[in-house]
Amino acid sequence: LEEECGGFELFGDHVWCLSVMKEKGVVGLSYGIEERDLWSEKMSNIFKMPTQLYDCFIPPPRSPPIAGTAPNGTQSCRNHPGHCYETPYKPFRICLTAEEKVISGRKYETLESHLEGRSPLSVHLKIDSEGTEWAVLERFLASQADQDKVRTLEMEVHFSYVPEGDDSKARRMEESERLESRVRIMERLLENFVCTGTTLEVYREGWKPESECPQGGCWDEPFIHPLRGMSVDQFAVSYVNRKLLPAAS
């Protein structure tokens, strides 16, 4: 995989397959900005693509990119100490969920509405929406056309979260049923996307129950875990569309 990618660029929680990052005429869509979104800054400053930033929770005074006050395609960011975008970005006070709605004054829109009209393999997508990703991904997986538009997908997943923007179906499920459904979503993503990396490898390096808790019983059982008990309730994962890596498929 590394050879077909022409190498990887690793940054924080993200693993970028370099051969698919050079296309012109693409856009980066980033959901979940908080105070600073280093993913979209790197898309802008390293890969020179325009980005669109979405977050309805963070107060704009605490987030220069959402407030629209970060340098926006006006200067080099090489020696700039703070938030900075060499390629223009657009901020939106909007969150992501599976159905368009307003909750407690916060506006939610759908991924499919933001992908509408976009060309195949034209979108680099980052989702860190604190639990609403599951309903969004379920609808995404139901649309081959939408999947075909995404070059790369990067997410932080939250298996046990049921936030205000989640769909009613998830809220009605028993916990075990909800977790099984979310595991199946992760498995189905591999039909059209290749995983390039996760933070699970890092978490595993720090998981040492044999030395830290040799007698067992030191931690509550995680919501979701592999055989040896390490929690995989929340982690970051990176994917690339299989159409861009035919050998990996």
C-alpha positions as CSV (number, residue, x, y, z in Angstrom):
1,L,0.0,0.0,0.0
2,E,2.8,2.4,0.9
3,E,4.4,1.9,-2.5
4,E,1.2,2.5,-4.4
5,C,0.6,5.6,-2.4
6,G,4.1,6.9,-3.2
7,G,4.6,7.2,0.6
8,F,2.5,8.5,3.4
9,E,2.3,11.9,5.1
10,L,1.6,11.5,8.8
11,F,0.3,14.4,10.8
12,G,-1.4,14.1,14.2
13,D,-4.2,11.6,13.8
14,H,-4.1,11.6,10.0
15,V,-2.4,9.4,7.4
16,W,-2.4,10.8,3.9
17,C,-1.7,8.6,0.8
18,L,0.5,11.1,-1.1
19,S,-0.3,9.9,-4.6
20,V,-4.0,10.9,-4.2
21,M,-3.3,14.3,-2.7
22,K,-2.0,16.0,-5.9
23,E,-5.2,16.4,-7.9
24,K,-6.3,19.9,-8.8
25,G,-10.0,21.0,-8.7
26,V,-10.7,19.3,-5.4
27,V,-12.1,20.6,-2.1
28,G,-11.7,19.7,1.5
29,L,-14.9,19.5,3.7
30,S,-14.2,19.5,7.4
31,Y,-16.9,18.8,10.0
32,G,-16.0,19.6,13.6
33,I,-13.6,22.6,13.9
34,E,-13.6,23.6,17.6
35,E,-11.0,26.3,18.3
36,R,-8.6,25.3,15.6
37,D,-8.7,22.8,12.7
38,L,-5.2,21.7,11.8
39,W,-6.6,19.2,9.2
40,S,-8.0,22.0,7.1
41,E,-5.0,24.2,7.6
42,K,-2.8,21.4,6.2
43,M,-5.1,20.8,3.3
44,S,-4.9,24.5,2.6
45,N,-1.2,25.0,3.2
46,I,0.4,21.7,2.1
47,F,-1.9,20.5,-0.6
48,K,-3.2,23.9,-1.8
49,M,-6.9,23.1,-1.9
50,P,-9.8,25.3,-0.8
51,T,-11.7,24.1,2.3
52,Q,-15.1,24.5,3.8
53,L,-15.3,24.4,7.6
54,Y,-18.5,23.4,9.5
55,D,-19.2,23.7,13.3
56,C,-22.3,24.9,15.1
57,F,-21.1,24.5,18.7
58,I,-17.9,26.5,19.0
59,P,-18.5,30.2,19.8
60,P,-16.9,32.2,17.0
61,P,-14.9,34.4,19.3
62,R,-13.0,31.3,20.4
63,S,-12.4,30.1,16.9
64,P,-10.7,32.4,14.4
65,P,-11.5,30.2,11.4
66,I,-15.2,30.0,12.2
67,A,-15.2,33.7,13.0
68,G,-13.6,34.3,9.6
69,T,-10.7,36.2,11.1
70,A,-7.8,33.8,10.3
71,P,-5.7,34.8,7.3
72,N,-7.7,33.6,4.3
73,G,-5.7,33.1,1.1
74,T,-4.0,36.5,1.7
75,Q,-0.4,35.5,2.7
76,S,2.2,32.8,3.2
77,C,1.6,30.8,6.4
78,R,5.2,29.6,6.6
79,N,6.2,31.9,9.5
80,H,2.7,32.7,10.8
81,P,2.4,31.7,14.5
82,G,-1.3,31.0,14.6
83,H,-4.4,30.0,12.5
84,C,-3.6,30.6,8.9
85,Y,-4.9,29.5,5.5
86,E,-2.8,30.1,2.3
87,T,-5.7,28.8,0.1
88,P,-9.1,30.3,0.7
89,Y,-11.6,28.7,3.1
90,K,-15.3,29.3,3.9
91,P,-16.7,28.9,7.4
92,F,-20.2,27.8,8.2
93,R,-22.1,27.8,11.5
94,I,-23.6,24.4,10.6
95,C,-23.2,20.9,12.1
96,L,-23.5,17.5,10.4
97,T,-26.3,14.9,10.8
98,A,-28.4,12.6,8.7
99,E,-31.5,14.9,8.4
100,E,-31.7,18.7,8.1
101,K,-33.0,20.2,11.3
102,V,-32.5,22.8,14.0
103,I,-31.9,21.7,17.6
104,S,-31.6,24.3,20.4
105,G,-30.9,27.0,17.8
106,R,-28.2,25.0,16.1
107,K,-28.5,24.3,12.4
108,Y,-27.8,20.8,11.1
109,E,-27.4,19.8,7.4
110,T,-26.7,16.6,5.6
111,L,-23.6,15.3,3.9
112,E,-25.4,14.4,0.7
113,S,-26.6,18.0,0.4
114,H,-23.0,19.2,0.6
115,L,-21.8,16.5,-1.9
116,E,-24.6,17.3,-4.4
117,G,-23.3,18.4,-7.8
118,R,-19.7,17.5,-7.0
119,S,-17.6,15.5,-9.5
120,P,-16.3,11.9,-8.8
121,L,-13.2,11.8,-6.6
122,S,-13.3,15.5,-6.0
123,V,-13.7,15.7,-2.2
124,H,-11.3,15.2,0.7
125,L,-13.6,14.6,3.7
126,K,-13.0,14.9,7.5
127,I,-15.7,14.1,10.0
128,D,-15.2,14.7,13.7
129,S,-18.8,15.3,14.7
130,E,-18.8,13.7,18.2
131,G,-21.2,10.9,17.5
132,T,-23.5,12.1,14.7
133,E,-21.1,10.3,12.2
134,W,-23.0,7.0,12.4
135,A,-26.3,8.1,10.9
136,V,-24.4,10.2,8.4
137,L,-22.2,7.2,7.4
138,E,-25.3,4.9,7.1
139,R,-26.8,7.2,4.5
140,F,-23.4,7.7,2.8
141,L,-23.0,3.9,2.4
142,A,-26.5,3.7,0.9
143,S,-25.4,6.0,-2.0
144,Q,-22.7,4.7,-4.3
145,A,-22.7,8.0,-6.1
146,D,-21.8,9.9,-3.0
147,Q,-19.1,7.4,-2.1
148,D,-17.6,7.8,-5.6
149,K,-17.2,11.6,-5.0
150,V,-14.9,11.1,-2.0
151,R,-11.1,10.8,-2.5
152,T,-10.1,10.4,1.1
153,L,-12.1,10.0,4.3
154,E,-10.8,10.8,7.8
155,M,-12.8,10.4,10.9
156,E,-12.8,10.3,14.6
157,V,-15.4,7.7,15.6
158,H,-17.3,7.5,18.9
159,F,-19.0,4.2,19.3
160,S,-20.8,4.8,22.6
161,Y,-21.9,8.5,21.9
162,V,-25.6,9.3,21.3
163,P,-25.5,13.1,20.9
164,E,-28.4,15.5,20.3
165,G,-28.0,15.3,16.5
166,D,-28.1,11.5,16.3
167,D,-31.1,10.0,14.6
168,S,-34.1,8.7,16.5
169,K,-33.5,5.1,15.4
170,A,-30.2,5.0,17.2
171,R,-31.8,6.4,20.3
172,R,-34.4,3.6,20.4
173,M,-31.9,0.8,20.1
174,E,-30.5,-1.2,22.9
175,E,-26.9,-0.5,23.5
176,S,-25.7,-3.8,22.2
177,E,-27.7,-3.5,19.0
178,R,-26.4,0.1,18.5
179,L,-22.8,-1.0,18.9
180,E,-23.2,-3.9,16.5
181,S,-24.8,-1.7,14.0
182,R,-21.8,0.7,14.2
183,V,-19.3,-2.1,13.8
184,R,-21.1,-3.2,10.7
185,I,-20.8,0.3,9.3
186,M,-17.1,0.2,9.8
187,E,-16.9,-3.1,8.0
188,R,-19.0,-1.9,5.1
189,L,-16.7,1.2,4.6
190,L,-14.0,-1.3,3.5
191,E,-16.0,-2.2,0.4
192,N,-15.2,1.1,-1.3
193,F,-12.3,2.5,0.8
194,V,-8.9,1.3,1.9
195,C,-7.8,2.0,5.4
196,T,-4.4,3.8,5.4
197,G,-4.0,4.1,9.2
198,T,-5.6,4.5,12.6
199,T,-4.6,5.7,16.1
200,L,-5.3,2.2,17.5
201,E,-1.7,1.3,16.9
202,V,-0.6,4.2,19.2
203,Y,-3.2,3.2,21.8
204,R,-2.0,-0.4,21.7
205,E,1.5,0.7,22.5
206,G,0.3,2.3,25.7
207,W,-2.0,-0.6,26.6
208,K,0.0,-2.7,29.1
209,P,-2.4,-4.5,31.4
210,E,0.1,-7.2,32.1
211,S,2.4,-4.7,33.9
212,E,-0.1,-2.1,35.1
213,C,-2.8,-4.4,36.3
214,P,-1.5,-8.0,36.4
215,Q,-4.3,-9.2,38.7
216,G,-7.0,-7.7,36.5
217,G,-10.1,-5.8,37.7
218,C,-8.4,-2.3,37.4
219,W,-10.8,-0.9,34.8
220,D,-14.5,-1.2,34.0
221,E,-15.2,-3.2,30.9
222,P,-15.1,-0.8,27.9
223,F,-18.2,-0.4,25.8
224,I,-16.5,-2.0,22.9
225,H,-13.2,-3.9,22.9
226,P,-11.2,-6.7,21.2
227,L,-10.4,-10.0,23.0
228,R,-7.7,-8.6,25.3
229,G,-9.9,-5.8,26.6
230,M,-8.4,-2.5,25.2
231,S,-11.0,0.1,24.6
232,V,-11.7,1.0,20.9
233,D,-14.7,3.2,21.8
234,Q,-13.0,6.3,20.3
235,F,-10.2,6.5,17.7
236,A,-9.2,8.2,14.5
237,V,-9.0,6.4,11.1
238,S,-8.0,7.4,7.6
239,Y,-9.2,5.9,4.3
240,V,-8.6,6.4,0.6
241,N,-11.1,5.5,-2.2
242,R,-10.3,2.1,-3.7
243,K,-10.7,3.5,-7.2
244,L,-7.5,5.5,-6.7
245,L,-5.5,2.4,-5.6
246,P,-6.4,-0.4,-8.0
247,A,-3.6,-2.7,-6.8
248,A,-4.9,-2.5,-3.2
249,S,-8.3,-3.6,-4.4
